[in-house]
Amino acid sequence: MKSLNKILTGIIGIVFSLLVGALLIKIQGNSPIIAYKALYDYGLGSWFSITSTLNNSTPFNINRYSCSNSV
């Protein structure tokens, strides 16, 4: 039951953040569906996109792990 609660908490957090992002995009006068489709296409839409995303996120991840281990 405890692990199910953790999973549901994560899913609710992701859905909430996507809804808040969609609201902010809509306030700016743009389509959230087009914006999220572009995020998917440019981030995960092809093999090149996936490798590019991983390549660009690696310095952030290394920094994040080093900071979390130093605490």
Residue frames as a rotation matrix with the C-alpha (Angstrom) as fourth column:
MET 1
0.563 0.827 0.000 0.00
0.827 -0.563 0.000 0.00
0.000 0.000 -1.000 0.00
LYS 2
0.405 -0.485 -0.775 2.87
0.217 -0.772 0.597 2.34
-0.888 -0.411 -0.208 0.78
SER 3
-0.683 -0.701 0.207 4.49
0.339 -0.054 0.939 1.88
-0.647 0.712 0.274 -2.64
LEU 4
-0.160 0.723 0.672 1.12
0.970 -0.011 0.242 2.44
0.182 0.691 -0.700 -4.36
ASN 5
0.723 0.399 -0.564 0.79
0.563 -0.814 0.146 5.71
-0.401 -0.423 -0.813 -2.45
LYS 6
-0.121 -0.861 -0.494 4.23
0.097 -0.505 0.857 6.81
-0.988 0.056 0.145 -3.67
ILE 7
-0.729 -0.118 0.674 3.37
0.646 0.207 0.735 5.94
-0.226 0.971 -0.075 -7.26
LEU 8
0.259 0.920 0.292 0.05
0.950 -0.298 0.094 7.78
0.173 0.253 -0.952 -7.11
THR 9
0.543 -0.137 -0.829 1.72
0.354 -0.857 0.374 10.81
-0.761 -0.497 -0.417 -5.53
GLY 10
-0.560 -0.824 -0.087 4.21
0.190 -0.230 0.954 10.94
-0.807 0.518 0.285 -8.41
ILE 11
-0.546 0.434 0.717 1.51
0.830 0.167 0.532 10.56
0.111 0.885 -0.451 -11.06
ILE 12
0.565 0.788 -0.245 -0.65
0.818 -0.573 0.041 13.25
-0.109 -0.224 -0.969 -9.44
GLY 13
0.193 -0.591 -0.783 2.37
0.207 -0.756 0.622 15.57
-0.959 -0.282 -0.024 -9.31
ILE 14
-0.799 -0.501 0.332 3.13
0.383 0.000 0.924 15.05
-0.463 0.865 0.192 -12.98
VAL 15
-0.172 0.829 0.532 -0.49
0.947 -0.010 0.320 15.57
0.271 0.559 -0.784 -14.04
PHE 16
0.624 0.394 -0.675 -0.77
0.637 -0.756 0.147 18.69
-0.453 -0.522 -0.723 -11.87
SER 17
-0.212 -0.786 -0.581 2.41
0.130 -0.611 0.781 20.18
-0.969 0.090 0.232 -13.34
LEU 18
-0.795 -0.017 0.607 1.21
0.601 0.122 0.790 19.48
-0.087 0.992 -0.087 -16.89
LEU 19
0.238 0.960 0.146 -2.12
0.954 -0.259 0.149 21.17
0.181 0.104 -0.978 -16.13
VAL 20
0.497 -0.136 -0.857 -0.44
0.367 -0.862 0.350 24.23
-0.786 -0.489 -0.378 -14.61
GLY 21
-0.626 -0.778 -0.059 1.89
0.207 -0.238 0.949 24.41
-0.752 0.582 0.310 -17.62
ALA 22
-0.497 0.533 0.685 -1.07
0.851 0.144 0.506 24.13
0.171 0.834 -0.525 -19.99
LEU 23
0.566 0.725 -0.392 -2.83
0.798 -0.602 0.039 26.91
-0.208 -0.335 -0.919 -18.13
LEU 24
0.126 -0.608 -0.784 0.20
0.131 -0.773 0.621 29.20
-0.983 -0.180 -0.018 -18.40
ILE 25
-0.830 -0.392 0.396 0.61
0.403 0.067 0.913 28.42
-0.384 0.918 0.103 -22.10
LYS 26
-0.094 0.898 0.429 -3.09
0.971 -0.011 0.238 29.13
0.218 0.439 -0.871 -22.66
ILE 27
0.533 0.236 -0.813 -2.83
0.556 -0.821 0.126 32.46
-0.638 -0.519 -0.569 -20.77
GLN 28
-0.399 -0.778 -0.485 -0.09
0.013 -0.534 0.846 33.48
-0.917 0.331 0.223 -23.20
GLY 29
0.288 0.652 -0.701 -2.48
-0.708 -0.349 -0.615 32.81
-0.646 0.673 0.361 -26.07
ASN 30
-0.495 -0.516 -0.699 -0.87
-0.843 0.480 0.243 29.64
0.210 0.710 -0.672 -27.45
SER 31
0.572 0.707 -0.415 -2.16
-0.620 0.704 0.345 26.10
0.536 0.060 0.842 -27.80
PRO 32
0.148 -0.520 0.841 -0.98
-0.868 0.339 0.363 23.74
-0.474 -0.784 -0.401 -25.04
ILE 33
0.758 0.174 0.628 -1.55
0.052 0.944 -0.326 20.72
-0.650 0.280 0.707 -27.29
ILE 34
0.872 -0.478 0.109 0.79
0.064 -0.109 -0.992 22.08
0.486 0.872 -0.064 -29.95
ALA 35
0.314 -0.783 0.537 3.36
-0.878 -0.455 -0.149 23.02
0.361 -0.425 -0.830 -27.31
TYR 36
0.247 -0.187 0.951 3.32
-0.642 0.703 0.305 19.59
-0.726 -0.686 0.054 -25.67
LYS 37
0.926 0.063 0.373 3.45
0.228 0.694 -0.682 17.89
-0.302 0.717 0.629 -29.07
ALA 38
0.674 -0.729 0.116 6.53
-0.317 -0.428 -0.846 19.96
0.667 0.534 -0.520 -29.94
LEU 39
0.176 -0.603 0.778 8.14
-0.976 -0.001 0.219 19.02
-0.131 -0.798 -0.589 -26.61
TYR 40
0.537 0.079 0.840 7.54
-0.163 0.987 0.011 15.36
-0.828 -0.142 0.543 -27.36
ASP 41
0.972 -0.118 0.202 8.69
0.227 0.259 -0.939 15.56
0.058 0.959 0.279 -30.97
TYR 42
0.507 -0.824 0.253 11.89
-0.436 -0.498 -0.749 17.46
0.744 0.269 -0.612 -30.21
GLY 43
0.047 -0.492 0.869 12.64
-0.996 0.039 0.076 15.59
-0.072 -0.870 -0.489 -26.98
LEU 44
-0.340 -0.107 0.934 11.62
-0.365 0.931 -0.026 12.01
-0.867 -0.350 -0.355 -27.67
GLY 45
0.542 0.762 -0.353 10.30
-0.580 0.035 -0.814 11.87
-0.608 0.646 0.461 -31.23
SER 46
0.812 -0.337 -0.477 13.28
-0.272 0.504 -0.819 10.18
0.516 0.795 0.318 -32.88
TRP 47
0.633 -0.651 -0.418 16.50
0.763 0.617 0.193 8.44
0.133 -0.441 0.888 -32.00
PHE 48
-0.320 -0.757 0.570 18.46
0.593 -0.629 -0.502 11.65
0.738 0.178 0.650 -32.64
SER 49
0.195 0.484 0.853 16.10
-0.378 -0.766 0.520 13.57
0.905 -0.424 0.033 -30.34
ILE 50
0.962 0.174 -0.210 16.53
0.097 0.502 0.859 11.06
0.255 -0.847 0.467 -27.53
THR 51
0.255 -0.945 -0.206 20.32
0.951 0.284 -0.124 11.07
0.175 -0.164 0.971 -27.77
SER 52
-0.327 -0.329 0.886 20.38
0.280 -0.929 -0.242 14.85
0.903 0.169 0.396 -27.97
THR 53
0.592 0.621 0.514 18.16
-0.361 -0.366 0.858 15.12
0.721 -0.693 0.007 -24.89
LEU 54
0.885 -0.304 -0.353 20.38
0.465 0.620 0.632 12.73
0.027 -0.723 0.690 -22.94
ASN 55
-0.050 -0.960 0.274 23.51
0.891 -0.167 -0.422 14.51
0.451 0.223 0.864 -24.12
ASN 56
-0.219 0.011 0.976 22.21
-0.042 -0.999 0.002 17.91
0.975 -0.040 0.219 -23.03
SER 57
0.717 0.581 0.386 20.90
-0.406 -0.103 0.908 16.67
0.567 -0.808 0.162 -19.68
THR 58
0.485 -0.567 -0.666 24.05
0.608 0.766 -0.209 14.79
0.629 -0.303 0.716 -18.64
PRO 59
-0.587 -0.739 0.332 25.90
0.228 -0.544 -0.808 17.78
0.777 -0.399 0.487 -17.08
PHE 60
-0.076 0.648 0.758 22.80
-0.784 -0.509 0.357 18.66
0.617 -0.567 0.546 -15.06
ASN 61
0.821 0.434 -0.371 22.43
-0.176 0.811 0.558 15.08
0.543 -0.393 0.742 -13.85
ILE 62
0.048 -0.885 -0.464 26.09
0.654 0.379 -0.655 14.79
0.755 -0.272 0.597 -12.85
ASN 63
-0.669 -0.269 0.693 25.83
-0.210 -0.825 -0.524 18.04
0.713 -0.496 0.495 -10.91
ARG 64
0.281 0.873 0.397 22.59
-0.761 -0.049 0.647 16.95
0.585 -0.484 0.650 -9.26
TYR 65
0.751 -0.020 -0.660 24.04
0.237 0.941 0.241 13.61
0.617 -0.337 0.711 -8.17
SER 66
-0.317 -0.937 -0.145 27.20
0.559 -0.061 -0.827 15.19
0.766 -0.343 0.543 -6.81
CYS 67
-0.529 0.189 0.827 25.20
-0.555 -0.815 -0.168 17.71
0.643 -0.548 0.536 -4.78
SER 68
0.572 0.817 0.070 22.85
-0.611 0.368 0.701 15.06
0.547 -0.444 0.710 -3.40
ASN 69
0.548 -0.430 -0.717 25.76
0.499 0.856 -0.132 12.86
0.671 -0.285 0.684 -2.32
SER 70
-0.511 -0.815 0.274 27.56
0.275 -0.457 -0.846 15.70
0.814 -0.357 0.458 -0.54
VAL 71
-0.035 0.570 0.821 24.69
-0.712 -0.591 0.380 16.42
0.701 -0.571 0.427 1.83
